[in-house]
């Protein structure tokens, strides 16, 4: 039992991987399972599973997140874009030309991983009868995540210094390399592009029809076609299409939650925004939480969530070749203290 908590949430696995664990089900990506994953490589064909990181475009999906902004770095008050060293007083007569840039970006704008510091809960972990802010495995929001302090005089984009995760930051995931066997569940193949909220009965039926089996340690990918629509829209997303199209998971379905819990999947990845329907239909009747899969995976079970992975080309290839398994390599940025990260995952078949 971890000293940080005396109570753990019902149905959680806090402490199962050790009192100070920050990896959760990533612990299941053992060297032996990586070896098994490599055996799924038959042709050597690879697929990039990242969207261009300037998609979806605009701020329709999440008004708090904006597209990446690229800047040239500066030298002698000149932007380093086609910078000719001949113009420099330090290096006259040199032929070198240099470009160098920086980026201001929201780490969860496009293809992304959620760390366990992304979603926590109000929960009485220490048994004193008062709910406090806690995250996976009892790490404290007040002690282990440094909350931002507003600076009203700062530029609007820099007014809130970022939360700095002293525990559960995305770098802990990156350091494991995040490699294992991916398993594709192709919802779009069966449901098309209409909005369908998928419960476990529907998911189980589709998996059976496609002979999809999920084993302990597998990295489960849910294909809905959402990211393909983002690409097709070319950076000008249509809110009507995005909010009313493509399948999404019913995170409030108890049977779906039980499957996530007992299947042993190591991570859960969707090609859509947030993986699950938000708000969950059940939360509209007063039954919290707003994002049940996020609470279950990030807070209770230590399962990282991948969002807006680009899965269409891979899913179509797998379907055409009668397969559902592949080697997946998908580390986030090794950015200490961040609560999320863009990724450029690679699937190899």
Secondary structure, 3 states (H helix, E strand, C coil): CCCCCCCCCCCCCCCCCCCCCCCHHHHHCCHHHHHHHHCCCCCCCEEECCCCCCCCCCCCCCCCCCCCEEEECEECCEECCCEEHHHCCCCCCCCCEECCEEEECCCCCCCEEECCCCCCEEECCCCCCCCEEECHHHCEHHHHEECCCECCCCCHHHCECCCEECCCCHHHHHCCCCEEEEEEEEHHHHHCCECCEECHHHHHHHHHHCCCCCCCCCEEEEECCHHHHHHHHCCCCCHHHHHHECCEECCCCHHHHHHHHHHCCCEEEECCCCCECCCCHHHHHCCCCCCHHHHHHHHHHCCEEEECCCCHHHHHHHHHCCCCEEEEECCECCCCCCCEEEECCEEEC
